[in-house]
């Protein structure tokens, strides 16, 4: 047999083929790295050459011997069968894989409005990962800052890579809290996987830190989200946390499948260059992050400012100190710190720098258009960066550009069709614009994607409730209760529907169920807010004040002053103070809250104050509040809700000035068109139409209010007055 093979020169020809194939593979591998092509091309070529080996063997056996020979049908059939099989195997193995260039060139408008050319990676080659805090296995609580510190260094280092999207554990903190876990707890692997899946992230990483003499030992574990399979485990030793972060980030990119040519050829500054060369400054900033998580703003601000004092060029520390100062209500200090962060922005990775520009333009320079330009450029350069698109969507929402907001969430779905967060935002956006068919279509997609997620049923129920379809809304909530009997959001929504329908006793029972199930300060705050609504609808204003005080105290437990102001300004204690004769107390509370923050955040309370002034007939004060609302709109953007309030206030002022609502009705109509489901605006129109004796239009408003808010006594009284007048 061997002599026959040698006589037919099979080993020689096969060897030549293998050597030539090896050389060709080397050339392909060089081309892949030289021209930024897909690494899958090399695998494709290797597979193809191996699959063609049977044809080489057939040709060598049949035609390798010296002398003349001829081709036969058997030769053609064998080679044809081999080619067909190879084609089928290649199709199955490489179907859906990108076999072209790994990058593409785009012409984009940068943050300054200039058109520039940028190279960006294609979606098939981008990777994402959720980073969980490391466990402190040293037994020394003084080293707790390393749990977040090293990972912060890793995330900043990775942000330099266009191919990487990094999400930190803070993004899933609320979900973990709902399950009874904090980021400092020993979180089960199953919950870590579920949290990553909820964010549609392909991988997640955790690990541990311990000491070895004067050094540190860090172990990392990388998992695939789909099946929780452990992809890689690595151990690192050293004394400098940021040097360890550099090592971790390089290995993590390799383990995630980032092409070697990208890892070796891309800009990869050391983490210390991006952050600080001062170990003490880095330690202070890491401790600041721990304090910030526990809402200890005093400690967080002190630690951030300490980091800045230790390294005046520490741009991330300036940024962090600015955000803490802003959350504390110190707008002036926040602005000065933000200016320093921008002055030293050369130390920041590009995507962090763009994020800073969006924040600065929107919050401090109060230029929404410039913020949109910077955010749009960010999405062009980092099209897979969810934070970029969400930032842009948020600015669009604040400026009333619902179409732009929807476009960004659709872009997120185009990147990841399983992104349930974007589906939920799209449903909410369509609900706000009264495009209910589109809203319910996305809710249906959410239900198909996450059949056990009760949030979808809760959103469907509240949408149906706002449309006056209470029976269907309750059916959704009862199904949600079966799926999640321990979720306080379900009885919370049931109580809300009870209030709207005037079933106050049932609402009280459901609120008691909420009290037994609630676990977090946020859930206690939501319950207190619902009690405010219940007591207001029942006309129990003393109990309303008590619920308001409890809500305010609970908000202070977990929210900074700015967030407290923006959350509490919708309290019924403010909006309907005149109905309970509580105008003086409400205005006193509003002034107290105004003093807790600086401009423009104090203007958030004008929407609450203006109605009190209008109900008191104080046109001068109402005009002052209206001016504040317009200033806020210019600074934060003219979203639909804000513009509707302005139109409504303009109408009320016109009515007070004229002694009738003829001129005011146009403003009320504009407000209704902006927020079609706002009960207050419909009630105001009903009163106006009744006074103008426009009976048919008034009849439509009366029917609308009775269908949507049958339990609201004041609205029923308005309807009764309409019938009496008619």
N, C-alpha and C positions, 0 to 999 in steps of 0.2 A: 504493500500500500504506500509506504513511504517512498519507495523507488518510483512508483507511478506518479506521485505528487511532484517529486523532483523532476521526473522526465517531462511532466507537463508544466513545469516552472510555476506551480501554484504558490509555494512559499515565497519565491522571489517576487512575483507580481503582487502578492498580498502585502509583502513587506514594503514594496515601493509605494503601494496605495496608502498604507498606514503612515509612512514617513511623509508623503505628500500631504496627507490629511492633517497630520500634526503641524506641518508648516502652514497650511491654509488656516487652521484654527488659530495659530499664533498671529497670523496676519489679521484675522477677523477680530481677535481680542485687542490687538493694537488699534485697529480702526474704531472699535467701540469706545476705547478710552480717548483716542485722539479727537474724535468727532462727536463725543457725548451721545452715543447711540445706546439703545436699550441693551442691558446685559443679557436679556433673553435671546438676543441674536446669536451670541456665542453658544448658548445651550441648544438653540435651534440647529445651528450648523453641525455641532458635535452629534446630535441625535440623527440628523440627516445622513451624515457620513457613516455612522454605525449601521443605520438601516439599509444603506446601499451596499454594505459589505457582502451580503449573499449574492448580489449581481456580480460583484468583482470575482467572487469564488467561482461562480458559474462560468464566467468568461474565461478565467484562467484555466479551469479544468477542461473546458470544451475547445479552447483555441490557444492554449499556452504552449503546446508542443511545437517544435520546429516543423516547418513544412506548410504546404498549402492546405487550407480547410475551407469549409463553407458553412454559412448560417443555416440553421434548421428551424422548423416551427417550434421545436422544444426549447431552443434558445430564446426565441422571442416570447414564448409563453411564460418561461421561468422569470425572465427579466421583467416582463409586463406585470406578472403577479407581484413581484418584489416592489416595483414602482407603485402599484395600486395600494399594497399593504402599507408601504412607507407613507404615502399620501394620507391614508386614513389615520395612521398613528400620529402623524404630525398635526393633522387637523384636530384630533381629540386632545393631544397634549398641549397645543399652543393656541387653541381657540380662545379668543378674548384677551390674549396677551398683546401688549404693544411691541411691535417689532421694528419700529422706525426710530426716529430721533427721540431722545428723552426730554428734549427741551424745545421750546418754540420762541420765536421772536415776536414781540408785540410793540406797537406804537401806542404810547399811553400819555395821558396828561398828568404831569406831576403836581405836587402840592402847591407849586407856585403858578400853575396854569400853563407851563411850557410843555410842548410835545417832545417826548424823549423815546428812545428805543431801548427796550429791556428784554433780556432773555429770562424766561420763566419755565419751570419744569411742567411737564404734562402730568395730568392727574394720576395716571397709572404708576408713576414713580414717586409720588409723595407718600409719606408715612405719618401716622399720628400715634400718640401714646399718652396715657393718663399716668401721672406720677403721684404715687401715694407717699405720705410721710414715712421716713424710716423709723423703725423701732429703736428706742434707746436701750440697748442691751448692756450698757456699762454699769448700771446700778447707781449712777451718779446723776441726780436730777439737775445739777448745774450744767450738764451737757445736753439738756433737752432742746436747746436752740439748734443743735446739729441736726435734729430730726427734719427740720424745714430748711436749715441753712444750706446744707450740701445740695439738696434738691433744687433750691433756688438758684444756686450756681450752675447746676446742670441745665435747668430750663433756660436761663439767660444765655448760656453757651450754645445750646441747641438752636436758639432763636436766630442765630446767624445763618443757619442752613435753610435755603429756599425750599428744600425737599422735606422739611420737618414741620409738623404742627404739634406743639406740646400743650397739654392741659394739666393743671395742677389739681390737687385734691380739693382745694377750696371750691371748685366748680361743682362738686358733688356733695358738699357738706350738708346742704339742706336735705337731700335725699337720705343720707345716712342718719341725720337727726330724726327723721320721720320713722326710721326703723329702730331707734333707740341707741344709736352709736354716735360717738364724737370722733373726730380725727385723731384724738390722743388715745382712743381705746384700741384694743386688739380686735380689729375688724375681721370677720370671717372672710375667707377667700371667695366664697359664693357671693357675698354682698359686694365685694370689690369688683368682681366680674360683672354683676348686674348693673352697678353704677357706670362702668365703662360702656356696657351695652346700651344703656339709656342715652349716653352721649354719642353713640355710634362711633366709638373709637376702636380701632383694630387691635390694640395691645394695651396692657397696663403693667406697671413695674412697682414693686415694693422692695423692702430690704431691711437691713439692720445695721446699727453702728455700735461698736464696742471699743474699748481701749486695750492697748498692748504696750505697757510701759508708758512712755511719753508720746507714743504714736496712736493712730486710729486704725481700726480695721473695719472696712465697710463691705457688706455683702449685698449684691443686687440680684433680684429675681425678675425676669421678664416673662410675661404670660401672653398667650394669644386669647383675646376676649371671646372668640366664637366658642371655644371648647375648654378654656382655662388650662390649656396645655402649656407646660413650662418650656419656654423656648431657649432660655439661657440662664445660667447662674454664674456670677463672677465675684471674685474677692479682690479687694484693693487695700493696700497698706501705705500709710504716709502720715505726715504731721500737719500738712496744710490742707484744710478743707477744700479750697478752691483748686488746688492742683489735683486733688482726688476727683473733683467735679469735671475737670478737663479730661481725665482718663475715662471716667464713666461715660461721658457724652460721646467720645469717639467710638468706644465699644458698643454703645447702645445703637448708634447709627448703623454700624456693621451688622448687628444682630437683627435689626429691623429690615435689612436688605437694601440700604442706600448704596448705590453703585460706588465702587472703590474710586473711580475717577472723580466722582463728586467729593468724596471724603478727602482725597489727597490734593485735589486741585482747588477747592473752594477756600475762601477766606475763613480762617478759624483762629481768631485772636484768643489768647488765654482768658479765662473767666476773670482773672484779676485785672486785666486791662479794661474789661467792660464794666467792672464793678469798682474794686478798690484794692490797693496793695497793702492797706492797713488791716491786719487781723482784728484789731480792736474795733475798728469801724464796721467791719463785716459782722462781727459778733453782735454789736449793738443793733444793726439793722435786722439781723435774724431774730433777735429777741423782740424787736418791735413788731415783727409779723406775728409772733406768738401772742403778744399783748393785744394786738389788733383783733385777733380771732375771738378773744374773750371780751371784746368791746371796752377794754380799759384804755380809753382815749388819752387820758392823762399820761399814763405810763408809755403808751405807744408814741405819743408826740415827743416826750422827753427823750426816749431812746433814739428816735429818728433824728432829732436835733443834735443829740450826742454824736451820732454817726457823721453828721455833716460837719460838726466841730472838729472831729478827728481827721477828716479828709474833705476839704472844701470842694474838691473836684468830683466827689462821689455823686454822680448825676441821679442814680436810682434812689439814693437816700434823700436828695432834695425833692424828687418826685413823691416819694412816700410821705415825707414830712408835709408836703403841700396837700396831699389827699387827706391826711389826718387833721390838719388845720382846717381844711374845708369842711370836713365832717363835724368838726367841733364848732363850726359857725364863724370861724375867724377868716373871713374872705380876704382881708388885706394881707395877712401873713401868708395865706395860701398862695396868693398871686405873686408875692415876692419870692417865695420858695420855688414856684413854678418857673419864674424868670431865670433863677439860678440853674434849674434843671435843664432848661433850654440852652443856657450859656455853655454848659458842659455836655451838651448832647453828643459831642464827638465821641464820647465814651460809650454811647448806647448802640446796640444793634439796630439795623434799619427799621425793623418792624416795631420795636419799642419806641424808636424816635418818632415814627409816624403816629403811633398811639398817643404819644405826648402832644404832638401837634394838634390832633383832633380834640383832645381834652382842653388844651390851652385855647384854641380858637372858639370852642363852644362854651366853655365855662367861664373863662377869664376875659378873653378879648370880645366875647359875645358876638361873634361873627359866624352865624350858622352856615353861610355859603362857603366860607373858607374851610370850615370843619368838614363840610360835604366834599370839597375838593380834595382835602388831604385823605379822608377816608376812602374816597373813590380810587385814588392813586394806590393806596394800601391794598385794596382788593384786586387791582390790576396786577400788581407785582406779586402778591401772595394770594392768588385766587382760591387756594384751598384753606386759607386761614379763616376759620369760623369767627374768630374774634373781630377780624376786620369787617366782615360782612354784617355781623350783628351790630357793630358800632355804627356802620353806615345806615343800617335799617333803623337804629335808634334815633339817629339825627334826623332821618327822613320823617319818622313818626312825630318827633318833636316839632318839626316845621310844617306838619300837616300834609306832607307828600306821601299819601297812602300808596299811590302807584309805585313810587320808588321803594317804599318799605316792602311791598309785596314782591317786587322784582328781586330784591336781595334774598328774601327767604326762598323764592323759587330757585334762585341760583344755588343756594345751599342744598336744596333738594336735588338739583341737577348733579351736584357733586356727590351727594350721598342720599339716595332715595329712601333710606331708612331713618333719616334725621327727624325723629318725632317732635323735637323741639320746634323745628321750622314748620312742620305741619300744624302744630298747635298755634303758632304765631300767625300763620296764614289764615287759619280758621277764625281767629280773633279779629284779624284785620278785615276780613270779608264780613264778619258779623257787625263790625263797627260801621261799615258802609252799606249795611242792609242788603248785602248780596248773600242771602241766606242759603240759596242752593249751593253756592260755592263753599260756604262755611260748613254746611252739613256734609258736603262731599269730602272735605278734608277730615272732618270728624269720623266719617266712615272709614277713611284710610287709616286713621289712628286706631280705630277699633280693630281693624283687620291686623294691623301691625302689633298692637299690644292689647289683646283681648282681655287681659286681667288687670289692665291699668284703669283704675276707677276715675282718674282725672278726666278722661274723655267723656265718660257718662255724666260727670258733674258739669262739664262745660256744655254738653248737649242739653242737659236739664235746665241750666240757667238761661240758655238761649230760648228754649221753648217757653220758659216762664216769662221772659221779657216779651214774648209774642202773645202772652195770654193763654197759652196751651198748657194749662196746669195739670190736667190729667196725664198727658203724655210725659210731662216733666217728672211727675211723681213715679211713673212707671220706670223711667230711667234710673231714678234714685233708689228705688226698691231693689232693682237689679244690682246696682252698685253696692248696696248694703249687704247683699248676699255674697258678693265677691270680696268685700273688705269690711267685715263686721266691726273691726276695731279702728277704723279710720274715722276720726272726728269730723272730717270734712263732709261726710254724708249726712249725719243728722244736722250739721250746720246749714247745709243747703235746704234740707227739709224744713228747718225752722224759718229760713228766709222765705220760702214759698208760703208757709203758714201765715207769716206776717203780711205778705202781699195780698193774700186772700182773706185776711181778717180772722184767721183761726188762731187767736192769741193763746188760748189754753194749750193747744197742740204745740205751738211755738215754744212755750215755756217748757213743756216736757222734752222736746227735742234739744233745747239748750241744756237741760239737766244731763242728757246723754252726752252732749259735747263735753261738759265739765268732767265727767267720769273718764272720758277717753283721751283728753288733751294731755300732751307730754312736754311741749316746748313753750317758751315765752311767746313766740309768734302765734301759736295756736290759742294761748290765753288772751292775747291782744285781739285776735279776730273774734273770739267769743264776746269779749267786752264790747266790741264795735257792734256786734249783732244785738246785744242787749240794749245799746243806745237806740237802735232802730225800733226795737220792740216797745221800749218805754215811751218813745216819742209817739209812735202810732197809737198807743193806748192813752196818750195824754198824761203820763205819769212823769212830770218834769223833774221832781225831786230825785226820783230813781234814775232818770236820765243823767243828771249831774253826777250822781254817784258812779254810774257806769263810765262816764267820761273820765272821771278822775282815776278810776282803776285802769282804764285803757291807757291814759297818759303815763301813769307810773310803770305799766308793763312795757310800753314802748321804750321808755328810758332804760330798761334793763338790757336791751339788746340792740338798740339803734342809737346812732349819734344824733345831735340836735337837729341837723339839717333834715335827716330822714324822719325824725319825729314831726317836724313842722309839715313836711309834705304828706305825711300819712294822716295827721289829725285834722287837717283843714276841712275835711268832708264831714266832720261830726255834726249830727243833727242839733247838738247844743248850739252850734254857731248858725247853721243855715236857717233854722226855724226858731231862733231865739225869741222873736216877737210873739209867736203863738203861745209861748209859755210865760211871757212877761219877764224873760231873763236877758233882755238886751244889755243892761249895764254889766251883769256878770260875764256875759259872753265877750263883750268888748274888752273887759279887763283881762280875761284869759288870752284873747288875741294879742293884746299889747304885751303881755308877759312872754308869749311865744315869739313875738317879733323881736324882743330884746335879746333872745337867746341865740339869734343868728344875725348875720349882716346881709346887706344888699348883694345880690338881688333876691336871695332866698326869703327875706322877710316879706317880699311882695307876693309870695305864694299864698299868704293869708288874706290878701285883698278880696279874693272871691268869696271868702266867708264874711268879711267885714262889710262888704258893699250891700249885701242883702239886708243886714241889720239897719244900715243907714237908710236904705230905700223904704223898709217897713216903718221906720221912724219918720219918714218924710224929709230927711235931712239931705237935700239935694247937693249942698256944697261938699259935705263929707263923701257922698256917693261919687261926685265928680272926681274928688281926690283919689278915691279907690280905683275908679275907672282909669285914671291916668297911670296908676301903678300897674294895673293889669296890662295896659298897652306897652308900658316899659318892659314888663316881663315877657310879653309876646315878642317884642323886638329882640330881646336878649336870648330867649330860649326857643324862639320859633313859634309860628302861628299854627299850632295844631287845631284840629276840629273842635275839641272840647273847649280850649281856651278862647277861640274865636266865637264860639256859640255863647259863652258867658258874656263876652264883651258886647255882642249884639243884643242879648237879652237885657243887660244893664242899660244900654243906650235906649232901648225901648221903654224900660221902666222910668228912666229920667225924663224922656219925652212925655210920657203919660202924666207924671207929676207936674211938669211945667205947663202942659196944655190943659190939664183938667179933664182930658179924655184920651182915648188910646188910638185915635185915627192915625196919627203920625207914627205911633209906636208899633202898629201892627206889622209894618214892613220889617222892622228889626226882629220881631218875634218870629216871623216867617223865615227869615234868614237863619236864625238860631235853630229852628226846628229842622231845616234842611241839613244843617251840619250835624246835629245829633238827633236823629228821628225818634229815638226811644226815650228821650228825657221827659219824665212825667211832669216836672215843674214847668217846663216850657209849654207843654200841651195844656196844663191847667191855666197858665197865664193867658194863653190864646182863648181858652173857653170863656174866661171872665171878660176879656176884651170884646170878643164876638157877641157875647150876650149884651154888653152895654151898647154895642153898635146895632143891635137887633138884626144881626145877620144870622138868622135862625138856622138855615140849612148847614152852614159851615159850623155853627155852634153845635148842632146835632151830631155832626161827625166827630167833633172833639169829645163830646159827652160820651158817645158810644165807645170811643177809643179808650178813654180813662176807665170806664166801668169794666171793660174787657181786660185791660192790662193791670190795673191797680184797684181791684174791687174792695180791698180791705182798708183803703185810705179814707178815713172819715171826712177830712177836709175836702177831698175831691168829690165825694158823694154829696157833700153840702153844696159845692159849686154846681154840680149837675142839677140838684134840687132847685137852686136859685135860677138856673137857666129855664127849667120847666115852669117855675112860678112866673118868671118875667114874660115868657112866651104866652 
